[in-house]
Amino acid sequence: MAANDPQATPDSVYNLIRAAILRLDFAPGSELEEGVLSRRFEVSRTPIREALLRLSSEGLVSIQRGRGARVAMLDLSDLRDYFEGLDLLQRAATRLAAVRRTREDLQEIEIHLVAFEKASAAFDRIATNAANHALPTAIGAAAPSGRILRASPP
């Protein structure tokens, strides 16, 4: 991605860094230097800062004054709480989507469902991970409930 690339938006930078964290390209506890990320993704530091703040609010990055940003450490004791919360939020979003969805929403959901199935069948873990994020996001968008979406885990 180049800085003058029209796709180099704060959202696209956020998505790239988030995907790298979830793929464990950045190990838990590793430092996330703005300059290094800026060069890696060929963007200015501003979208990097915005992405790190957003990832921090989701618990994927920890930011300490004077120490910069680090990938959040995995805490296995939090997994139970995480999955219980995720289960409840996904049920609520799915139920609302079933009631509020439009024809366009259904088409978008189907696109992501097919992408997930193809990626899974091909054992493509990167595409499966991306589709596994896009599918519930599309369902949540069909709900729509800003409160539920803001409460959803990353």
N, C-alpha and C positions, 0 to 999 in steps of 0.2 A: 504494500500500500504506500503510495507516495503522498507527500504533503499536499500537492496540488491536485491529487486525485479527488474527484467529486464524492467518492465513497468514504473519504477520510473524515468522517463525522465523529463527534464524541461517542455516539452510540456504537459505531462500527469499531472504534478503538476499544471501548468497554467490552464489546462482544469478543474481540480477539484476545484481550488479556484474560477475560473470564474463561474462555475456552482453554487457553493455555494453562490456567490454574487447575481447571477441572481435569485436564489430561495429565496433570502432574508434570508438565513441562517445566514449571516452577515448583520446586519441592516445598513442602510446608516448612515455614521458618526462613525461607530464602529471602534475601533482600531484593526489593523491586526498585532499582534506581531509575529515576525519571530520565536521565540522560541516555542510559542504556536502552530503555524501552522506546524512547524517542527515536533513536537510531534504528532499532530493530524494526519498528513499524513505520518508519519514515514519515513521522508527523512531528509537530511542535510539542513542546512540553505541556501546553494548555490542555489538549484533550487527554493527555496521559494523567495529569492531575485530577481532572474531572472523573475519569474512569476509576482511578484509585480511591477517590472519595466515595463514589457510588459502590464500589466493591467493599469498601470498609463498612458502609451502612448495611451491607448484606452479610457481613461476618466472614468474607473470604480473604480480606486483607486487614492487617492491623497497622494503624498509623500512630507513631509516637513522635511527639514534638522533639525536634533536634536529632532524631534517629532515623527518620524516613519511614518508608513503608515496607512491610514484610508480608509474605503469604501467611495467612493464619495457620496456626498449628492444628492438626487434626486431634480432636478429643473424642475418643471412642465412647466415653460415658455420655456424650451429648447425642449420640446417634438415635437412641430410643426416643428421646424427646423430639428430635428432628423429624423422624419418620411418623410419629404419632400426629404431630402438627401438620405435616405434609398430607397425610391421609385425610384428615378432617377438611383441610382447605381445598384439596382436589375434589372431594365429594361435593362440597358446597358450590364450587365453581362449575362443576359438571352439571349439577342439578339446575343451576341458574341458566347455564348455556342451553340446556335442553328446552327450557321455556322461552328464552329470549332470542335465540339464534335466528339469523336470517339465512336465506339461500346462499348468499356469498360466504357467510361464516362456515356453513357446511362444506362448501367447496374448498375453502382454505384448510379446514380441519382434515378433509380427505387427502389433500395434497401432502400434508405433513404425515398423515398415517401411512400412506403409500411409501413415502420416502423412508420412514422408520422401518417398515417391513422389508423394503429392498436392501437397506443398509444392514439390517440384522441378518438377512439371508446370505448376504455377501461377507459376513463377519468383518465388516468395516467399522471398527470401533470409533473412529473419529466421526464418521457420518452418522453412526447410530447415536452417539452422544449428542451431536447437534440436533438430530431429529427428535431425540428424547427430551430436549429442551424446547424445541419449536412446537411440538404437538400440544402439550398442556398450556403453552403460551397462547396458541390459537384457540383452544377451548376457553381459556380465561378471557380472551378478547371477545368471545361470543357471549359471555355472561351478561353484560359487562358489569363489573362491580369493582370500582377503584379501591374500596377498602379491602376486599379479599385479595386483589392483585398486590396491593402494597404489603399485605401481611404474609404473602407467600414466600417460602424459603427460596434461596437462589437456585 
